[in-house]
Amino acid sequence: MSLTQSKKPKSYLRKRQGAHHRQNKRYVKTYWPYLPMLVIVFLGIGINSFLSHRSSVLGSESNFSVASLLQSTNSFRSADNVQTLVENTSLDSAAQNKAQDMVAGNYWAHVSPTGKSPLSFIASSGYLYQLTGENLAYGFSDYKQVLNAWMNSPEHRANMLNSSYSNIGFGIAQSPNYQGKGPKVIVVAEFGQPVGAAASGQPVNSNLSASTVVPVSRIQALSGASVWLVAAITLISFAAVVAIFIRHGLAFKRLAYESEAFISHHPLLDIVLVMICTTGVILTRTVGIIS
């Protein structure tokens, strides 16, 4: 009986196991820098979901009042050295009827699908006007966000600060599922100058027939930030995403082609980049619409 020595497996059949693949403390330590990044991402998702849910709940509970809307509108006008507006019951009626009509018809426009314009609602209320304007909003959680959004839009701001207007009326209506987006509050502001009153400014009627949809981000609604700031935050967040992909793309390439350990060099920089991206997403999410 002869004993034969088993052949050694060829080199390309051998299982390769580098030091950086061994399941030891050094191996696990390689991935520690990614833990805070994952925490930041999941925390950002949770904060965004909480704020979106909170906005929907507050909106459905109608955290609005005509008195608050009027007071804040006049505060903006006073700060701009424009005479304050006087609430008019006829314009209140017109605005309320318009808001309820939008809920009943489930539409978003200055002119209803049946062709009824803001002027029709105002005329039906008995208000005799020589100049009118209308601002619309929905999806916001309180009156401050609505007014910040209007003040941040050139057309809506023009109505808010137009010195030709002397009267205003507000309408507030709730919808359990407005345009399939869940519970929302629709806010309507009708501005007016009665017949016979002297107009001290230029007429601003351009948005009475327009059906524009202007999304408003969370930072605009909360602070009245300009659209340029929103664009800057978006650009910075995008740059951070690109930087992360470039850095880790190169690391993955070295791992795949050069068999180098995939280690996050300068993890603090990666954490900051992830934080910038997450914060940018939260601040630039749309929370309401104006028209």
C-alpha positions as CSV (number, residue, x, y, z in Angstrom):
1,M,0.0,0.0,0.0
2,S,1.4,3.3,-1.0
3,L,0.6,6.6,0.4
4,T,0.2,9.5,-1.9
5,Q,0.6,13.1,-0.9
6,S,-2.4,15.2,-1.6
7,K,-1.8,18.0,-4.1
8,K,-1.9,21.5,-2.9
9,P,-4.7,23.6,-4.4
10,K,-3.6,26.0,-7.0
11,S,-3.0,29.5,-5.9
12,Y,-6.0,31.0,-7.6
13,L,-8.3,28.5,-5.8
14,R,-7.1,29.4,-2.4
15,K,-9.3,31.4,-0.2
16,R,-7.9,34.9,0.1
17,Q,-8.3,36.5,3.4
18,G,-6.7,39.9,4.0
19,A,-6.1,41.3,7.4
20,H,-8.7,43.9,6.8
21,H,-11.4,41.2,6.3
22,R,-10.8,39.4,9.6
23,Q,-13.7,39.7,12.0
24,N,-11.7,41.3,14.8
25,K,-11.8,44.6,16.7
26,R,-9.7,46.2,14.0
27,Y,-12.2,45.1,11.4
28,V,-15.2,46.4,13.3
29,K,-13.4,49.6,14.2
30,T,-13.2,50.4,10.5
31,Y,-17.0,50.9,10.4
32,W,-17.3,53.0,13.5
33,P,-17.2,56.3,11.7
34,Y,-20.4,55.4,9.7
35,L,-22.5,54.9,12.9
36,P,-22.9,58.7,13.6
37,M,-23.7,59.2,9.9
38,L,-26.5,56.6,10.0
39,V,-27.8,58.2,13.2
40,I,-27.9,61.6,11.6
41,V,-29.7,60.3,8.5
42,F,-32.3,58.4,10.5
43,L,-32.7,61.3,12.9
44,G,-33.3,63.6,10.0
45,I,-35.9,61.3,8.5
46,G,-37.7,61.2,11.9
47,I,-37.6,65.0,12.3
48,N,-39.0,65.5,8.8
49,S,-41.8,63.0,9.4
50,F,-42.6,64.5,12.8
51,L,-42.8,68.1,11.4
52,S,-44.9,66.9,8.4
53,H,-47.3,65.1,10.7
54,R,-47.4,68.0,13.2
55,S,-48.2,70.4,10.3
56,S,-51.0,68.2,9.1
57,V,-52.5,67.8,12.6
58,L,-52.2,71.5,13.5
59,G,-53.7,72.4,10.1
60,S,-56.6,70.1,10.5
61,E,-57.3,71.5,14.0
62,S,-57.4,75.0,12.4
63,N,-54.7,77.0,14.2
64,F,-56.0,80.1,12.5
65,S,-58.2,83.1,13.2
66,V,-59.4,86.1,11.3
67,A,-58.2,88.4,14.1
68,S,-54.7,86.9,14.0
69,L,-54.5,87.2,10.2
70,L,-55.7,90.8,10.3
71,Q,-53.3,91.8,13.1
72,S,-50.3,90.3,11.5
73,T,-51.1,91.7,8.0
74,N,-51.4,95.2,9.5
75,S,-48.1,94.7,11.4
76,F,-46.4,94.1,8.0
77,R,-48.1,97.1,6.5
78,S,-47.1,99.4,9.5
79,A,-43.5,98.2,9.2
80,D,-43.6,99.3,5.6
81,N,-45.2,102.7,6.5
82,V,-48.5,101.7,4.8
83,Q,-51.9,102.5,6.3
84,T,-53.5,99.6,8.1
85,L,-56.5,97.7,6.6
86,V,-60.0,97.7,8.1
87,E,-61.8,94.4,8.3
88,N,-65.0,94.5,6.1
89,T,-67.8,92.0,6.8
90,S,-68.8,91.8,3.2
91,L,-65.2,90.9,2.2
92,D,-65.2,88.4,5.0
93,S,-68.3,86.8,3.5
94,A,-66.8,86.8,0.0
95,A,-63.5,85.2,1.3
96,Q,-65.4,82.6,3.3
97,N,-67.7,81.7,0.4
98,K,-64.6,81.4,-1.8
99,A,-62.8,79.1,0.7
100,Q,-65.8,76.9,1.1
101,D,-66.4,76.7,-2.7
102,M,-62.7,75.6,-3.1
103,V,-63.3,72.8,-0.5
104,A,-66.6,71.7,-2.1
105,G,-65.2,71.7,-5.6
106,N,-61.8,70.4,-4.5
107,Y,-60.0,72.8,-6.8
108,W,-57.0,75.2,-6.5
109,A,-57.4,78.3,-8.6
110,H,-58.5,81.9,-8.5
111,V,-61.3,81.1,-11.0
112,S,-63.5,78.0,-10.2
113,P,-64.0,75.2,-12.7
114,T,-67.5,76.7,-13.3
115,G,-66.0,80.0,-14.3
116,K,-66.7,81.9,-11.1
117,S,-64.1,84.5,-10.5
118,P,-63.1,86.3,-7.2
119,L,-65.0,89.4,-8.5
120,S,-68.1,87.3,-8.6
121,F,-67.8,86.3,-4.9
122,I,-67.0,89.9,-3.9
123,A,-69.9,91.3,-5.9
124,S,-72.3,88.7,-4.5
125,S,-71.3,89.8,-1.0
126,G,-72.6,93.3,-1.7
127,Y,-69.1,95.0,-1.6
128,L,-69.0,97.8,-4.2
129,Y,-65.4,97.9,-5.2
130,Q,-63.1,99.9,-7.5
131,L,-60.1,97.8,-6.8
132,T,-59.7,94.2,-5.5
133,G,-57.1,91.6,-5.1
134,E,-57.0,88.0,-3.8
135,N,-54.4,85.8,-2.0
136,L,-54.8,82.1,-1.5
137,A,-52.9,79.6,0.7
138,Y,-53.3,76.0,1.9
139,G,-51.2,73.4,3.7
140,F,-49.7,75.6,6.4
141,S,-49.9,74.8,10.1
142,D,-50.6,78.3,11.4
143,Y,-51.4,81.9,10.3
144,K,-47.8,83.0,10.7
145,Q,-46.6,80.6,8.0
146,V,-49.3,81.8,5.7
147,L,-48.3,85.4,6.0
148,N,-44.6,84.7,5.8
149,A,-45.3,82.8,2.5
150,W,-47.3,85.7,1.1
151,M,-44.7,88.2,2.1
152,N,-42.0,86.1,0.4
153,S,-43.8,86.1,-3.0
154,P,-43.6,89.3,-5.1
155,E,-47.2,89.2,-6.3
156,H,-48.7,88.3,-2.9
157,R,-46.5,90.8,-1.1
158,A,-47.7,93.5,-3.6
159,N,-51.3,92.8,-2.4
160,M,-50.3,92.8,1.2
161,L,-48.6,96.2,1.1
162,N,-50.6,97.9,-1.6
163,S,-51.5,101.3,-0.3
164,S,-54.6,101.5,-2.6
165,Y,-56.4,99.0,-0.4
166,S,-58.3,100.1,2.6
167,N,-60.4,97.0,3.4
168,I,-59.7,93.3,3.8
169,G,-61.7,90.1,4.5
170,F,-60.5,86.6,5.4
171,G,-62.0,83.1,4.8
172,I,-60.9,79.9,6.5
173,A,-62.2,76.5,5.5
174,Q,-61.1,72.9,6.4
175,S,-61.0,69.9,4.0
176,P,-60.6,66.4,5.3
177,N,-58.7,65.3,2.2
178,Y,-58.0,68.3,0.0
179,Q,-56.9,67.2,-3.5
180,G,-55.9,63.8,-2.0
181,K,-53.3,65.3,0.3
182,G,-55.0,64.7,3.6
183,P,-56.6,67.3,6.0
184,K,-55.8,70.8,4.9
185,V,-56.9,74.4,5.8
186,I,-57.6,76.8,2.9
187,V,-57.1,80.5,3.7
188,V,-58.5,83.2,1.4
189,A,-57.7,87.0,1.7
190,E,-59.8,89.4,-0.3
191,F,-58.4,93.0,-0.5
192,G,-60.6,95.9,-1.6
193,Q,-61.0,99.6,-2.1
194,P,-64.6,100.7,-2.1
195,V,-66.2,102.8,-4.8
196,G,-65.7,106.5,-4.2
197,A,-62.5,106.1,-2.1
198,A,-59.4,107.8,-3.4
199,A,-56.7,105.4,-4.6
200,S,-53.2,106.3,-3.4
201,G,-51.3,103.6,-5.2
202,Q,-51.2,101.5,-8.3
203,P,-53.8,98.8,-8.9
204,V,-52.6,95.3,-8.4
205,N,-55.1,92.9,-10.0
206,S,-52.7,90.6,-11.8
207,N,-53.2,87.6,-9.6
208,L,-57.0,87.6,-9.7
209,S,-57.2,85.4,-12.7
210,A,-53.9,83.5,-12.5
211,S,-53.9,79.9,-11.4
212,T,-50.3,79.7,-10.4
213,V,-49.1,77.1,-7.9
214,V,-46.2,78.4,-5.8
215,P,-44.7,75.8,-3.4
216,V,-43.3,77.2,-0.1
217,S,-40.5,75.4,1.7
218,R,-40.3,74.9,5.4
219,I,-37.6,77.6,6.0
220,Q,-39.7,80.1,4.0
221,A,-42.8,79.4,6.0
222,L,-41.0,79.5,9.3
223,S,-38.8,82.6,8.8
224,G,-39.9,84.3,5.6
225,A,-36.6,83.5,4.0
226,S,-36.1,84.6,0.4
227,V,-36.1,82.2,-2.5
228,W,-32.4,83.0,-2.9
229,L,-31.7,81.5,0.5
230,V,-33.6,78.4,-0.3
231,A,-31.7,78.1,-3.6
232,A,-28.4,78.6,-1.7
233,I,-29.3,75.9,0.8
234,T,-30.2,73.5,-2.0
235,L,-27.0,74.2,-3.8
236,I,-24.9,73.6,-0.7
237,S,-26.7,70.4,0.1
238,F,-26.2,69.2,-3.5
239,A,-22.5,70.0,-3.3
240,A,-22.2,68.0,-0.1
241,V,-23.9,65.0,-1.7
242,V,-21.5,65.3,-4.7
243,A,-18.5,65.5,-2.3
244,I,-19.6,62.4,-0.4
245,F,-20.1,60.4,-3.7
246,I,-16.7,61.4,-5.0
247,R,-14.9,60.6,-1.8
248,H,-16.5,57.3,-1.2
249,G,-16.6,56.4,-4.9
250,L,-12.8,56.6,-5.0
251,A,-12.6,54.5,-1.8
252,F,-14.9,51.9,-3.3
253,K,-12.7,51.9,-6.5
254,R,-9.5,51.2,-4.4
255,L,-11.4,48.5,-2.5
256,A,-12.6,46.7,-5.7
257,Y,-9.5,47.1,-7.9
258,E,-6.6,47.5,-5.5
259,S,-7.9,45.3,-2.6
260,E,-7.3,48.1,-0.2
261,A,-9.1,48.4,3.1
262,F,-12.3,50.6,2.8
263,I,-11.6,53.0,5.6
264,S,-13.3,56.4,6.0
265,H,-10.4,58.8,6.2
266,H,-11.3,62.1,7.9
267,P,-14.6,60.8,9.3
268,L,-15.4,64.1,10.8
269,L,-15.6,65.7,7.4
270,D,-18.0,63.0,6.2
271,I,-20.2,63.5,9.3
272,V,-20.4,67.2,8.6
273,L,-21.3,66.6,4.9
274,V,-24.0,64.2,5.9
275,M,-25.3,66.7,8.4
276,I,-25.4,69.4,5.8
277,C,-27.3,67.2,3.4
278,T,-29.9,66.1,6.0
279,T,-30.4,69.6,7.3
280,G,-30.9,70.9,3.7
281,V,-33.5,68.3,3.0
282,I,-35.5,69.1,6.1
283,L,-35.4,72.9,5.5
284,T,-36.3,72.8,1.8
285,R,-39.3,70.4,2.0
286,T,-42.5,71.9,0.7
287,V,-45.1,72.6,3.5
288,G,-47.7,74.7,1.8
289,I,-48.9,76.2,-1.5
290,I,-49.9,79.8,-2.3
291,S,-51.6,81.4,-5.3
